[in-house]
Amino acid sequence: MTTFEIPVKEQVSENNQAIFNQLEKGLGFVPNLYAFFAKNDTALGDYLALQNRKSTLKAKEREVINLITSQVNGCRYCQSAHTVLGKMNGFSDEQIIELREGSASFDPKLDALVKFAKEVVKNRGNVSAGVKVALFEAGYTEANMIDIIMVIGDKIISNYIHNLAGFEIDFPIAPEL
């Protein structure tokens, strides 16, 4: 199978139909990524629970992680979605590009975060001592580090789903780097 279809509400379980209704109410639509998860009776609810879990990180910090993880993993869907979300969290177009490139000259704390997250993703959790020290010197804690890994894990799931399925991107397409 090489072509994957996005299900409509009537094609998913009752539980997922209820989640679709919540998404439509909150977002105005059901993103294709979430709809694709709904092909599985429990994956959409599980994924949203992971994505919406309580965190020690601010929304802006989570977007930094989402942007760099999606860039490293080559997920055009998530690059596009998180470009929109990054703007909603106060980042400019230029800052989003810089974050996707792996730095944040505009904020030293976010710079340490984006460099740490990039190295975690590229090296599957093996981070150089200097990058790890820089993260903690920037003010992050061990609890924050655990949440950083949780956000990376969340984003790897969606990156891999889209990279495998290749369904249509229903956000404005992020620029190529």
N, C-alpha and C positions, 0 to 999 in steps of 0.2 A: 504494500500500500504506500503510495507516494503523495496522494492528494488527500488533504484532511479538510473536512467541512466543519463549519461552526454551527452548532445546533441552535434552533430557536426554542423559545420557552416551552412549547408544546412537546418537544422531543426529549425533555429532561425530566427527572424524577420530581415528585411533588415538593420534596424538601428543597431541591435546587430551584424550582419555580418560585418558591417563597423568597429565596435568596435573590433571584433575578428581580422580583418586585422591590426588594429593599434597595438593590443597586440602582434600579431605574429611578426610584424616589430620591436617592442620595446623589447620584451622579448624572442623572438624566438619560442614561443609557447603560447597557451591559457591555463592557469592553470585551472584545473577541477573546482575549486571554482568559478572562473569567468564564465566558461561555464555553470555551474549550474544556476547561477544568470540569464543567458540569456534565461532561460525557461519563464521568465517574460519579457514582452516587454520593461519595463522601469527600472527594478531593477538594471541591470548591469551598465547602465549609471549613475543612481542615486548613486550607491555604489561607483563607481570610482570617481565621483565628490566629495563625502564626503571624500574618502581616499586621494585624491589629493588636497584638499583645502589648501589654504595658512594658515600657522600656525606660532605661536611664538616659537614653539619647533623645535630643530634641528632633522635631520633624526635619529641620534643615540638615542636621547631621545625618539622619537616615537617608535623605536625598543625595548627599555626597556619596555615601556608600552605594546606593542604588545606581547612580550615574557611573561611577568608576567600575563597579562589578559588571554592569551591562556592557561597558566599553571593552573591558578585557575579554569578556566572553563573546563579543561580536553579536550581541542581540539587538538588532535594529528596532524591534518592537519596543523593548524596554528602554532603549536609548530615547526613543520618541516619546513614550509615555512619561518618562522621568524628566525629560526636557520641559514638558508642560508642567509637571508637578514641581520641578525646581523653580520655575518662574513664579508659580503660585506661592512658593516659600521664600520669595524675595531675591532669588539669584537673577542676574542679568544674563543676556545671551552670551556675552563674552566670558562671564564667570562660569557658566555651564560648560562652554567649550574647554576652558582651562581645567575644570574639574575632570572632564572626560579625558583630558590629556594627562592627568595625574598630578596636578599641583593646584595650589590656591594661594597665589602671591598676595591676594587681598585680605587674607585672614590666617595668621600663623597657626592657630589651633586647628582650623579646618585643613590646612596644608599638611600637618602631621597626620591627621585622620585619613585624608585621601591617599597619602603615600603608604600608610600602614595597610589600608584596605586593598590597595592595588597589589602590594607585595603578597598579602595573604592569598588573594585570588590567583595571581600568577604562579605562586610557588606552593599552592595547596596547603597553606598554613605554616609554611616554613619562612619565617621572617628574620631578616638580619637583626643583629643586636642593636645596631644604630637606629634603625627604623622603630624598633620596639621601645627603646629608651626615649626617642623623640616623642612618641605617643604619650608616654607617662609624664614626661617633662612638660608637655603642652597642657597637662591638667586632667588627662583621662585616668580612670581608675581600672582596677581589675574587673569590677562589675561592668564598667563601660565596655571593656574589651570583650567580655562575654556577649554583651548585646550587639557589638559590632559583628561578631561571628554569626549571631542569630540573624541579623539583617542580611549578611552576605549569603547565608544558607537559603533564606527566603528568596533572594534575588537569583541565586543559581538555579533554583527550581523553575522559576518562570523563564529565565534565559534558556535553559535547556529545553523546556516545553516548546517555546517558540522556535528555537533553532532546529528542533526535530520536525515540528509540524508545519512551520512556514506559512501560517495563515495570514490573511490580510491585516496590515497595520491600520488601526482605526483612530489614530492620532496624527496630528501634523508630523510629517517625517522630519526627524532630526537631521541636521547636516552631517555629511560624511566627514570624517577626520582624515 
